[in-house]
Amino acid sequence: MIIIRPERPSDVAARDALLDRAFGPGRFAKTSERLRAGNTPAAGLALVATEAGPAGGSRVVGTVRLW
């Protein structure tokens, strides 16, 4: 089951790894990434989608951050 919840500080590494896989190594060269540098998302609008793993726990399978 997928659960959507607010992003937590402990999600940052998994979120970044997911974005690296999705957009490749050049993602930081994109204008949209440069505009976000040094800024934080709008309050309450940084979310992650998690899915339960086979051995318990969960993994980040989606993310949205609105600026």
Backbone as JSON Lines, residues from 0, in Angstrom:
{"i":0,"aa":"M","n":[0.84,-1.18,0.0],"ca":[0.0,0.0,0.0],"c":[0.89,1.24,0.0]}
{"i":1,"aa":"I","n":[0.51,2.23,-0.76],"ca":[1.26,3.49,-0.83],"c":[0.59,4.5,0.1]}
{"i":2,"aa":"I","n":[1.44,5.17,0.87],"ca":[0.97,6.2,1.81],"c":[1.63,7.52,1.43]}
{"i":3,"aa":"I","n":[0.85,8.58,1.35],"ca":[1.37,9.92,1.09],"c":[1.34,10.67,2.4]}
{"i":4,"aa":"R","n":[2.5,11.24,2.75],"ca":[2.63,11.93,4.03],"c":[3.61,13.09,3.89]}
{"i":5,"aa":"P","n":[3.65,13.99,4.88],"ca":[4.62,15.08,4.83],"c":[6.05,14.54,4.83]}
{"i":6,"aa":"E","n":[6.91,15.22,4.12],"ca":[8.32,14.85,4.08],"c":[8.94,15.08,5.45]}
{"i":7,"aa":"R","n":[9.82,14.17,5.84],"ca":[10.55,14.28,7.11],"c":[12.03,14.49,6.8]}
{"i":8,"aa":"P","n":[12.78,15.06,7.73],"ca":[14.22,15.2,7.5],"c":[14.89,13.85,7.18]}
{"i":9,"aa":"S","n":[14.39,12.78,7.73],"ca":[14.98,11.46,7.48],"c":[14.7,10.96,6.05]}
{"i":10,"aa":"D","n":[13.85,11.64,5.3],"ca":[13.53,11.25,3.92],"c":[14.47,11.86,2.89]}
{"i":11,"aa":"V","n":[15.28,12.82,3.29],"ca":[16.06,13.6,2.33],"c":[16.97,12.72,1.47]}
{"i":12,"aa":"A","n":[17.72,11.82,2.05],"ca":[18.65,10.98,1.27],"c":[17.89,10.12,0.27]}
{"i":13,"aa":"A","n":[16.79,9.5,0.71],"ca":[16.0,8.66,-0.19],"c":[15.35,9.49,-1.28]}
{"i":14,"aa":"R","n":[14.88,10.67,-0.94],"ca":[14.27,11.56,-1.94],"c":[15.31,11.95,-2.99]}
{"i":15,"aa":"D","n":[16.49,12.34,-2.55],"ca":[17.53,12.75,-3.49],"c":[17.96,11.58,-4.38]}
{"i":16,"aa":"A","n":[18.07,10.39,-3.83],"ca":[18.44,9.21,-4.62],"c":[17.36,8.92,-5.67]}
{"i":17,"aa":"L","n":[16.1,9.06,-5.29],"ca":[15.0,8.84,-6.23],"c":[15.06,9.86,-7.37]}
{"i":18,"aa":"L","n":[15.29,11.12,-7.05],"ca":[15.37,12.16,-8.08],"c":[16.59,11.95,-8.98]}
{"i":19,"aa":"D","n":[17.71,11.5,-8.4],"ca":[18.89,11.21,-9.21],"c":[18.6,10.11,-10.22]}
{"i":20,"aa":"R","n":[17.9,9.06,-9.78],"ca":[17.55,7.96,-10.69],"c":[16.58,8.43,-11.77]}
{"i":21,"aa":"A","n":[15.63,9.28,-11.39],"ca":[14.6,9.71,-12.33],"c":[15.11,10.73,-13.36]}
{"i":22,"aa":"F","n":[15.95,11.66,-12.92],"ca":[16.35,12.77,-13.79],"c":[17.8,12.73,-14.23]}
{"i":23,"aa":"G","n":[18.58,11.81,-13.69],"ca":[19.97,11.65,-14.11],"c":[20.91,12.66,-13.49]}
{"i":24,"aa":"P","n":[22.18,12.5,-13.79],"ca":[23.2,13.32,-13.15],"c":[23.16,14.8,-13.54]}
{"i":25,"aa":"G","n":[22.52,15.13,-14.65],"ca":[22.46,16.52,-15.08],"c":[21.32,17.32,-14.47]}
{"i":26,"aa":"R","n":[20.62,16.75,-13.51],"ca":[19.43,17.44,-13.0],"c":[19.75,18.77,-12.34]}
{"i":27,"aa":"F","n":[20.93,18.93,-11.77],"ca":[21.27,20.19,-11.1],"c":[21.6,21.3,-12.09]}
{"i":28,"aa":"A","n":[21.81,20.95,-13.33],"ca":[22.08,21.96,-14.36],"c":[20.8,22.6,-14.89]}
{"i":29,"aa":"K","n":[19.67,22.02,-14.56],"ca":[18.39,22.55,-15.05],"c":[18.05,23.87,-14.37]}
{"i":30,"aa":"T","n":[17.44,24.75,-15.11],"ca":[17.06,26.06,-14.58],"c":[16.18,25.93,-13.35]}
{"i":31,"aa":"S","n":[15.25,24.99,-13.37],"ca":[14.33,24.83,-12.23],"c":[15.1,24.48,-10.95]}
{"i":32,"aa":"E","n":[16.15,23.67,-11.06],"ca":[16.95,23.33,-9.87],"c":[17.72,24.54,-9.38]}
{"i":33,"aa":"R","n":[18.24,25.33,-10.28],"ca":[18.99,26.53,-9.87],"c":[18.07,27.54,-9.18]}
{"i":34,"aa":"L","n":[16.82,27.64,-9.62],"ca":[15.88,28.56,-8.98],"c":[15.54,28.11,-7.55]}
{"i":35,"aa":"R","n":[15.55,26.81,-7.3],"ca":[15.22,26.28,-5.98],"c":[16.39,26.36,-5.0]}
{"i":36,"aa":"A","n":[17.59,26.49,-5.5],"ca":[18.79,26.47,-4.64],"c":[18.67,27.5,-3.53]}
{"i":37,"aa":"G","n":[18.87,27.05,-2.31],"ca":[18.83,27.93,-1.15],"c":[17.43,28.27,-0.65]}
{"i":38,"aa":"N","n":[16.41,27.75,-1.29],"ca":[15.03,28.02,-0.87],"c":[14.41,26.76,-0.28]}
{"i":39,"aa":"T","n":[13.34,26.95,0.45],"ca":[12.6,25.81,1.0],"c":[11.21,25.76,0.37]}
{"i":40,"aa":"P","n":[10.62,24.57,0.3],"ca":[9.27,24.48,-0.28],"c":[8.25,25.24,0.57]}
{"i":41,"aa":"A","n":[7.11,25.52,-0.03],"ca":[6.02,26.17,0.69],"c":[5.6,25.31,1.88]}
{"i":42,"aa":"A","n":[5.24,25.94,2.96],"ca":[4.85,25.22,4.18],"c":[3.75,24.2,3.9]}
{"i":43,"aa":"G","n":[4.0,22.97,4.31],"ca":[3.02,21.91,4.15],"c":[2.95,21.29,2.77]}
{"i":44,"aa":"L","n":[3.83,21.72,1.86],"ca":[3.76,21.24,0.48],"c":[5.0,20.47,0.04]}
{"i":45,"aa":"A","n":[5.62,19.78,0.98],"ca":[6.71,18.85,0.67],"c":[6.21,17.48,1.13]}
{"i":46,"aa":"L","n":[5.88,16.63,0.17],"ca":[5.26,15.34,0.48],"c":[6.08,14.2,-0.12]}
{"i":47,"aa":"V","n":[5.99,13.03,0.5],"ca":[6.58,11.81,-0.06],"c":[5.52,10.73,-0.11]}
{"i":48,"aa":"A","n":[5.68,9.84,-1.07],"ca":[4.86,8.64,-1.15],"c":[5.77,7.49,-0.72]}
{"i":49,"aa":"T","n":[5.31,6.7,0.24],"ca":[6.1,5.56,0.71],"c":[5.32,4.27,0.46]}
{"i":50,"aa":"E","n":[6.09,3.21,0.31],"ca":[5.5,1.89,0.1],"c":[6.15,0.93,1.1]}
{"i":51,"aa":"A","n":[5.36,0.08,1.71],"ca":[5.88,-0.89,2.67],"c":[6.8,-1.87,1.96]}
{"i":52,"aa":"G","n":[7.94,-2.16,2.58],"ca":[8.88,-3.12,2.02],"c":[8.54,-4.53,2.46]}
{"i":53,"aa":"P","n":[9.1,-5.54,1.78],"ca":[8.79,-6.92,2.11],"c":[9.29,-7.34,3.5]}
{"i":54,"aa":"A","n":[10.33,-6.68,3.99],"ca":[10.88,-7.03,5.3],"c":[10.46,-6.01,6.36]}
{"i":55,"aa":"G","n":[9.34,-5.35,6.13],"ca":[8.91,-4.3,7.05],"c":[9.54,-2.98,6.65]}
{"i":56,"aa":"G","n":[9.28,-1.96,7.39],"ca":[9.8,-0.65,7.04],"c":[9.12,-0.12,5.79]}
{"i":57,"aa":"S","n":[9.64,0.97,5.26],"ca":[9.06,1.53,4.05],"c":[10.15,2.18,3.23]}
{"i":58,"aa":"R","n":[9.84,2.45,1.96],"ca":[10.78,3.12,1.09],"c":[10.06,4.24,0.35]}
{"i":59,"aa":"V","n":[10.8,5.28,0.04],"ca":[10.25,6.42,-0.69],"c":[10.13,6.05,-2.16]}
{"i":60,"aa":"V","n":[8.92,6.16,-2.71],"ca":[8.67,5.82,-4.11],"c":[8.18,7.02,-4.92]}
{"i":61,"aa":"G","n":[7.97,8.15,-4.26],"ca":[7.51,9.35,-4.95],"c":[7.73,10.57,-4.08]}
{"i":62,"aa":"T","n":[7.78,11.72,-4.72],"ca":[7.99,12.96,-3.98],"c":[7.39,14.13,-4.76]}
{"i":63,"aa":"V","n":[6.91,15.1,-4.04],"ca":[6.47,16.35,-4.63],"c":[6.82,17.46,-3.64]}
{"i":64,"aa":"R","n":[7.4,18.51,-4.17],"ca":[7.74,19.68,-3.34],"c":[7.3,20.91,-4.14]}
{"i":65,"aa":"L","n":[6.38,21.67,-3.61],"ca":[5.88,22.85,-4.3],"c":[6.51,24.09,-3.69]}
{"i":66,"aa":"W","n":[6.92,24.98,-4.57],"ca":[7.68,26.14,-4.17],"c":[6.82,27.37,-4.27]}
